[in-house]
Amino acid sequence: MYKAAFDKLIQSGKIPNSFVFFGESSFLIDAYTKMISNIQDASILSFYHDEYDFKSAKAHLSQSSLFGGVNILIIKSDKKIQKKELDEFISLCEKNKDNMLIYAYYGDKHQTYTAKTFLAKQNTIVVRFFHPNHHESVSIVQNVVNAKKVNMDAYSISHLLNIHNGDVALACNEIDKLSIYDKKITTKDIEHLVSGLAEVSMEDFIKNILNKKEFTKDLLNIIDHGEDEIRVVTALTSYITQLYMFNIYIRVNGAPNAIEILGYRPPKNIVDEKAALCLKFKPATYYKIQNVLLESELKMKSSNVDKGAILLSTLIRVQTLI
């Protein structure tokens, strides 16, 4: 099951009492673990990584709650627990509806949990969480902004995410810092207040590449400020995808509509800038650039490679395609 289907199930109120969470997004795994286990007067036993002990975990689900509430067992680990142990926990939950199991797997060996036969006979929800796309990320941070009562619009949230290259966890962490200011938070405020911002913004760097300008000094600046080479590629991929969405929309409708394209309304000058830039490239060029970027990202994720050299070569190839 994926996040969208799980959200609908939660809204229906018809969820079981045992869950297996896994996938690419540690942030979403954490968020849903916290949300599902947020039950008043529950007795919670949590194991983190190497703390896991089968006997203690089983004992927790085998005993009655001291306060007549729910016994919740949470196991967070990047190592797989044995299937027979997991089955036993699920069995204890099926026998006693006052029990709850949440197994949050943070490792990258997902084959076990994606198999259709895995836990097929049990009444257990298995959810895979992918990295949220930009629109989903804006929505997640917007919820945090609303909860913290920060005066911040969707465009500023998008800018904050871009600074952190789409890392929702980092963006949400910044909201606490921004909540102390009793005013509307603008993009300039974010650039001034948010730590970790390189002297050259990622968006300006990307625009220089797409305008076929010299970029090597800016690239060194960004890398020196702690950016990972893979994140540079994914940021460029995201930006190219957004431009392609503008391109298609304008070709079909004649003019851009940021609300329909992005899901929020940036300032008019930003929309005009992207509309002008997107039309410089033909659909076939977008396709070629995306292939180069995806191929490079895959190479970088291999072991024992020079990511810096691959990144530089990739950016040069992108400019030759423009």
Kinemage of the C-alpha trace (Angstrom):
@kinemage 1
@onewidth
@group {chain A} dominant
@subgroup {mainchain}
@vectorlist {calphas} color= white
{ca met a 1} P 0.000 0.000 0.000
{ca tyr a 2} L 1.109 3.560 -0.692
{ca lys a 3} L 0.575 6.761 1.293
{ca ala a 4} L -2.498 7.970 -0.630
{ca ala a 5} L -4.393 4.727 -0.082
{ca phe a 6} L -3.329 4.648 3.563
{ca asp a 7} L -4.577 8.206 4.088
{ca lys a 8} L -8.001 7.210 2.743
{ca leu a 9} L -8.050 4.191 5.051
{ca ile a 10} L -7.218 6.393 8.047
{ca gln a 11} L -10.011 8.791 7.101
{ca ser a 12} L -12.456 5.889 6.947
{ca gly a 13} L -11.559 4.921 10.520
{ca lys a 14} L -11.216 1.277 9.490
{ca ile a 15} L -7.571 0.534 10.221
{ca pro a 16} L -6.222 -2.568 11.993
{ca asn a 17} L -3.913 -2.505 14.999
{ca ser a 18} L -0.660 -3.680 13.397
{ca phe a 19} L 1.459 -1.787 10.882
{ca val a 20} L 4.696 -2.182 8.943
{ca phe a 21} L 6.143 1.087 7.619
{ca phe a 22} L 9.096 1.204 5.211
{ca gly a 23} L 10.372 3.089 2.181
{ca glu a 24} L 12.552 5.938 1.025
{ca ser a 25} L 11.198 8.719 3.279
{ca ser a 26} L 12.346 8.448 6.902
{ca phe a 27} L 10.471 11.673 7.588
{ca leu a 28} L 7.098 10.192 6.596
{ca ile a 29} L 7.811 6.936 8.426
{ca asp a 30} L 8.473 8.974 11.585
{ca ala a 31} L 5.445 11.221 11.051
{ca tyr a 32} L 2.975 8.374 10.582
{ca thr a 33} L 4.447 6.377 13.451
{ca lys a 34} L 3.897 9.374 15.714
{ca met a 35} L 0.388 10.007 14.396
{ca ile a 36} L -0.838 6.405 14.651
{ca ser a 37} L 0.601 5.925 18.150
{ca asn a 38} L -0.839 9.200 19.463
{ca ile a 39} L -3.444 7.544 21.699
{ca gln a 40} L -4.357 8.964 25.076
{ca asp a 41} L -3.345 6.889 28.115
{ca ala a 42} L -1.553 4.323 25.944
{ca ser a 43} L 1.295 2.290 27.395
{ca ile a 44} L 4.081 2.613 24.834
{ca leu a 45} L 7.238 0.531 24.645
{ca ser a 46} L 9.686 1.748 21.993
{ca phe a 47} L 12.831 0.041 20.723
{ca tyr a 48} L 15.353 1.980 18.656
{ca his a 49} L 17.718 0.107 16.348
{ca asp a 50} L 19.997 -2.167 18.426
{ca glu a 51} L 17.806 -1.883 21.538
{ca tyr a 52} L 15.291 -4.415 20.204
{ca asp a 53} L 14.679 -7.375 22.488
{ca phe a 54} L 12.126 -9.990 21.461
{ca lys a 55} L 11.275 -11.253 24.956
{ca ser a 56} L 10.631 -7.760 26.330
{ca ala a 57} L 8.596 -6.813 23.274
{ca lys a 58} L 6.466 -9.964 23.512
{ca ala a 59} L 5.919 -9.462 27.252
{ca his a 60} L 4.632 -5.927 26.619
{ca leu a 61} L 1.958 -7.170 24.225
{ca ser a 62} L 1.113 -10.147 26.424
{ca gln a 63} L 0.231 -8.164 29.525
{ca ser a 64} L -2.817 -6.065 30.278
{ca ser a 65} L -2.402 -2.306 30.302
{ca leu a 66} L -1.988 -0.931 33.822
{ca phe a 67} L -4.466 1.863 33.075
{ca gly a 68} L -6.924 -0.113 30.971
{ca gly a 69} L -5.713 1.528 27.764
{ca val a 70} L -3.779 0.344 24.739
{ca asn a 71} L -0.417 -1.410 24.811
{ca ile a 72} L 1.647 -0.073 21.896
{ca leu a 73} L 4.868 -1.682 20.721
{ca ile a 74} L 7.030 0.471 18.433
{ca ile a 75} L 10.127 -1.017 16.804
{ca lys a 76} L 12.340 1.379 14.834
{ca ser a 77} L 15.283 -0.221 13.102
{ca asp a 78} L 17.361 -0.261 9.942
{ca lys a 79} L 17.760 -4.026 10.438
{ca lys a 80} L 15.030 -6.525 9.620
{ca ile a 81} L 13.524 -8.456 12.501
{ca gln a 82} L 12.804 -12.145 11.991
{ca lys a 83} L 9.557 -12.979 10.218
{ca lys a 84} L 8.491 -15.484 12.905
{ca glu a 85} L 8.911 -12.812 15.598
{ca leu a 86} L 6.927 -10.300 13.583
{ca asp a 87} L 4.193 -12.910 13.053
{ca glu a 88} L 4.017 -13.509 16.802
{ca phe a 89} L 3.561 -9.805 17.541
{ca ile a 90} L 0.821 -9.592 14.907
{ca ser a 91} L -0.870 -12.657 16.381
{ca leu a 92} L -0.893 -11.030 19.832
{ca cys a 93} L -2.496 -7.929 18.303
{ca glu a 94} L -5.150 -10.021 16.549
{ca lys a 95} L -6.004 -11.796 19.800
{ca asn a 96} L -6.230 -8.542 21.760
{ca lys a 97} L -7.555 -5.422 20.030
{ca asp a 98} L -6.143 -3.335 22.885
{ca asn a 99} L -2.675 -4.054 21.501
{ca met a 100} L -0.939 -2.172 18.707
{ca leu a 101} L 2.250 -2.900 16.766
{ca ile a 102} L 4.165 -0.403 14.639
{ca tyr a 103} L 7.286 -1.787 12.972
{ca ala a 104} L 9.188 1.056 11.264
{ca tyr a 105} L 11.930 -0.262 8.996
{ca tyr a 106} L 14.487 2.350 7.915
{ca gly a 107} L 16.782 0.108 5.888
{ca asp a 108} L 17.002 0.052 2.106
{ca lys a 109} L 16.373 -3.666 1.483
{ca his a 110} L 12.698 -3.397 0.614
{ca gln a 111} L 12.195 -6.612 -1.365
{ca thr a 112} L 10.736 -8.510 1.597
{ca tyr a 113} L 8.053 -5.926 2.268
{ca thr a 114} L 7.075 -5.325 -1.358
{ca ala a 115} L 6.374 -9.037 -1.959
{ca lys a 116} L 2.645 -9.813 -2.325
{ca thr a 117} L 3.040 -12.917 -0.164
{ca phe a 118} L 4.517 -10.983 2.768
{ca leu a 119} L 1.967 -11.001 5.604
{ca ala a 120} L -0.713 -11.859 3.033
{ca lys a 121} L -2.799 -13.826 5.537
{ca gln a 122} L -2.568 -11.313 8.381
{ca asn a 123} L -4.776 -8.307 8.953
{ca thr a 124} L -1.780 -5.976 8.891
{ca ile a 125} L -1.210 -2.760 6.940
{ca val a 126} L 2.114 -2.591 5.073
{ca val a 127} L 2.869 0.914 3.780
{ca arg a 128} L 5.706 2.110 1.586
{ca phe a 129} L 6.542 5.807 1.903
{ca phe a 130} L 8.300 7.423 -1.055
{ca his a 131} L 9.931 10.841 -0.865
{ca pro a 132} L 7.117 13.386 -1.174
{ca asn a 133} L 7.010 15.395 -4.391
{ca his a 134} L 7.313 19.180 -4.241
{ca his a 135} L 3.578 19.801 -3.964
{ca glu a 136} L 3.246 17.237 -1.147
{ca ser a 137} L 6.280 18.701 0.611
{ca val a 138} L 4.784 22.208 0.513
{ca ser a 139} L 1.551 20.815 1.982
{ca ile a 140} L 3.427 19.017 4.798
{ca val a 141} L 5.410 22.124 5.753
{ca gln a 142} L 2.251 24.233 5.449
{ca asn a 143} L 0.611 22.051 8.114
{ca val a 144} L 3.566 22.682 10.436
{ca val a 145} L 3.421 26.410 9.650
{ca asn a 146} L -0.282 26.459 10.533
{ca ala a 147} L 0.278 24.500 13.739
{ca lys a 148} L 3.057 26.896 14.827
{ca lys a 149} L 0.968 29.912 13.721
{ca val a 150} L 3.733 31.296 11.495
{ca asn a 151} L 2.731 33.921 8.926
{ca met a 152} L 4.221 32.380 5.819
{ca asp a 153} L 2.758 31.841 2.340
{ca ala a 154} L 3.198 28.888 -0.018
{ca tyr a 155} L 5.844 30.632 -2.111
{ca ser a 156} L 8.053 31.277 0.932
{ca ile a 157} L 7.562 27.651 1.994
{ca ser a 158} L 8.616 26.541 -1.478
{ca his a 159} L 11.700 28.753 -1.238
{ca leu a 160} L 12.569 27.253 2.153
{ca leu a 161} L 12.295 23.751 0.676
{ca asn a 162} L 14.480 24.724 -2.280
{ca ile a 163} L 17.167 25.976 0.095
{ca his a 164} L 17.189 22.543 1.716
{ca asn a 165} L 16.874 20.779 -1.638
{ca gly a 166} L 13.458 19.377 -0.849
{ca asp a 167} L 14.392 17.941 2.542
{ca val a 168} L 11.066 18.197 4.397
{ca ala a 169} L 12.573 17.363 7.792
{ca leu a 170} L 15.101 20.210 7.577
{ca ala a 171} L 12.459 22.635 6.352
{ca cys a 172} L 10.094 21.724 9.209
{ca asn a 173} L 12.908 22.160 11.732
{ca glu a 174} L 13.385 25.732 10.527
{ca ile a 175} L 9.770 26.661 11.319
{ca asp a 176} L 10.517 26.797 15.068
{ca lys a 177} L 13.207 29.426 14.406
{ca leu a 178} L 10.858 31.456 12.236
{ca ser a 179} L 7.940 31.245 14.688
{ca ile a 180} L 9.497 33.828 17.026
{ca tyr a 181} L 9.027 36.598 14.437
{ca asp a 182} L 5.705 38.422 14.687
{ca lys a 183} L 5.453 39.321 11.011
{ca lys a 184} L 5.016 37.781 7.603
{ca ile a 185} L 8.079 35.711 6.666
{ca thr a 186} L 9.340 36.573 3.177
{ca thr a 187} L 11.915 34.866 0.981
{ca lys a 188} L 14.442 37.542 1.973
{ca asp a 189} L 13.818 36.765 5.652
{ca ile a 190} L 14.424 33.088 4.935
{ca glu a 191} L 17.714 33.779 3.150
{ca his a 192} L 18.841 35.943 6.068
{ca leu a 193} L 17.654 33.736 8.933
{ca val a 194} L 17.960 30.162 7.721
{ca ser a 195} L 21.301 28.533 8.337
{ca gly a 196} L 23.055 26.442 5.730
{ca leu a 197} L 22.314 28.675 2.770
{ca ala a 198} L 25.246 28.902 0.387
{ca glu a 199} L 26.332 32.291 -0.899
{ca val a 200} L 24.972 31.222 -4.273
{ca ser a 201} L 21.371 29.973 -4.084
{ca met a 202} L 20.577 26.680 -5.787
{ca glu a 203} L 17.924 28.297 -7.962
{ca asp a 204} L 20.313 30.989 -9.244
{ca phe a 205} L 22.910 28.296 -9.898
{ca ile a 206} L 20.407 26.250 -11.932
{ca lys a 207} L 19.300 29.280 -13.924
{ca asn a 208} L 22.943 29.999 -14.816
{ca ile a 209} L 23.304 26.470 -16.147
{ca leu a 210} L 20.130 26.699 -18.220
{ca asn a 211} L 21.211 30.078 -19.591
{ca lys a 212} L 24.548 28.500 -20.619
{ca lys a 213} L 26.596 30.697 -18.295
{ca glu a 214} L 29.863 29.769 -16.556
{ca phe a 215} L 28.993 27.761 -13.445
{ca thr a 216} L 32.145 26.054 -12.105
{ca lys a 217} L 32.927 28.671 -9.431
{ca asp a 218} L 29.342 28.606 -8.194
{ca leu a 219} L 29.424 24.810 -8.171
{ca leu a 220} L 32.529 24.789 -5.975
{ca asn a 221} L 30.848 27.331 -3.694
{ca ile a 222} L 27.780 25.130 -3.295
{ca ile a 223} L 29.804 21.970 -2.660
{ca asp a 224} L 32.051 23.809 -0.176
{ca his a 225} L 28.939 24.801 1.774
{ca gly a 226} L 28.101 21.156 2.343
{ca glu a 227} L 25.783 20.294 -0.529
{ca asp a 228} L 25.904 16.698 -1.736
{ca glu a 229} L 26.473 16.085 -5.468
{ca ile a 230} L 23.380 13.888 -5.710
{ca arg a 231} L 21.267 16.650 -4.184
{ca val a 232} L 22.501 19.071 -6.853
{ca val a 233} L 21.356 16.650 -9.563
{ca thr a 234} L 17.961 16.047 -7.932
{ca ala a 235} L 17.428 19.801 -7.486
{ca leu a 236} L 18.158 20.345 -11.185
{ca thr a 237} L 15.860 17.440 -12.108
{ca ser a 238} L 13.055 18.958 -10.043
{ca tyr a 239} L 13.542 22.382 -11.639
{ca ile a 240} L 13.576 20.927 -15.167
{ca thr a 241} L 10.390 18.982 -14.412
{ca gln a 242} L 8.709 22.169 -13.240
{ca leu a 243} L 9.756 24.029 -16.398
{ca tyr a 244} L 8.408 21.175 -18.525
{ca met a 245} L 5.053 21.435 -16.721
{ca phe a 246} L 4.998 25.148 -17.577
{ca asn a 247} L 5.949 24.358 -21.171
{ca ile a 248} L 3.143 21.835 -21.663
{ca tyr a 249} L 0.531 24.030 -20.004
{ca ile a 250} L 1.414 27.068 -22.098
{ca arg a 251} L 1.411 25.024 -25.321
{ca val a 252} L -2.084 23.734 -24.537
{ca asn a 253} L -3.640 26.817 -22.947
{ca gly a 254} L -1.638 29.699 -24.348
{ca ala a 255} L -0.699 31.243 -20.976
{ca pro a 256} L 0.578 29.935 -17.618
{ca asn a 257} L -1.625 29.403 -14.567
{ca ala a 258} L 0.631 28.839 -11.558
{ca ile a 259} L -2.203 27.555 -9.361
{ca glu a 260} L -2.994 24.742 -11.796
{ca ile a 261} L 0.659 24.006 -12.581
{ca leu a 262} L 2.253 24.235 -9.119
{ca gly a 263} L -0.665 24.226 -6.713
{ca tyr a 264} L 0.253 27.652 -5.317
{ca arg a 265} L 0.753 31.197 -6.615
{ca pro a 266} L 4.323 32.577 -6.663
{ca pro a 267} L 4.920 36.301 -7.305
{ca lys a 268} L 4.113 37.367 -10.866
{ca asn a 269} L 7.750 38.046 -11.774
{ca ile a 270} L 8.680 34.461 -10.859
{ca val a 271} L 5.862 33.041 -12.995
{ca asp a 272} L 6.837 35.280 -15.922
{ca glu a 273} L 10.482 34.256 -15.588
{ca lys a 274} L 9.686 30.526 -15.639
{ca ala a 275} L 7.216 30.951 -18.482
{ca ala a 276} L 9.862 32.677 -20.599
{ca leu a 277} L 12.608 30.177 -19.735
{ca cys a 278} L 10.473 27.071 -20.293
{ca leu a 279} L 9.691 28.016 -23.898
{ca lys a 280} L 13.376 28.135 -24.813
{ca phe a 281} L 13.463 24.339 -24.917
{ca lys a 282} L 11.570 21.862 -27.070
{ca pro a 283} L 9.858 18.813 -25.504
{ca ala a 284} L 12.521 16.537 -27.007
{ca thr a 285} L 15.218 18.580 -25.229
{ca tyr a 286} L 13.471 18.138 -21.877
{ca tyr a 287} L 13.374 14.396 -22.491
{ca lys a 288} L 17.097 14.241 -23.284
{ca ile a 289} L 18.067 16.364 -20.267
{ca gln a 290} L 15.987 14.248 -17.888
{ca asn a 291} L 17.596 11.067 -19.233
{ca val a 292} L 21.073 12.513 -18.651
{ca leu a 293} L 20.174 13.555 -15.100
{ca leu a 294} L 18.564 10.246 -14.148
{ca glu a 295} L 21.481 8.300 -15.624
{ca ser a 296} L 23.966 10.431 -13.657
{ca glu a 297} L 22.036 10.074 -10.397
{ca leu a 298} L 22.094 6.299 -10.815
{ca lys a 299} L 25.866 6.345 -11.428
{ca met a 300} L 26.456 8.495 -8.330
{ca lys a 301} L 24.569 6.014 -6.177
{ca ser a 302} L 26.990 3.254 -7.158
{ca ser a 303} L 29.912 2.509 -4.859
{ca asn a 304} L 33.476 3.737 -5.384
{ca val a 305} L 32.712 6.489 -7.894
{ca asp a 306} L 33.929 10.071 -8.136
{ca lys a 307} L 30.621 11.899 -7.675
{ca gly a 308} L 32.254 15.284 -8.249
{ca ala a 309} L 33.574 14.259 -11.650
{ca ile a 310} L 30.221 12.743 -12.645
{ca leu a 311} L 28.397 15.905 -11.582
{ca leu a 312} L 30.690 18.222 -13.532
{ca ser a 313} L 30.419 16.010 -16.620
{ca thr a 314} L 26.628 15.929 -16.256
{ca leu a 315} L 26.243 19.695 -16.074
{ca ile a 316} L 28.453 20.144 -19.122
{ca arg a 317} L 26.341 17.588 -21.017
{ca val a 318} L 23.155 19.409 -20.019
{ca gln a 319} L 24.503 22.676 -21.428
{ca thr a 320} L 25.438 20.986 -24.711
{ca leu a 321} L 21.825 19.815 -25.079
{ca ile a 322} L 20.378 23.297 -24.641
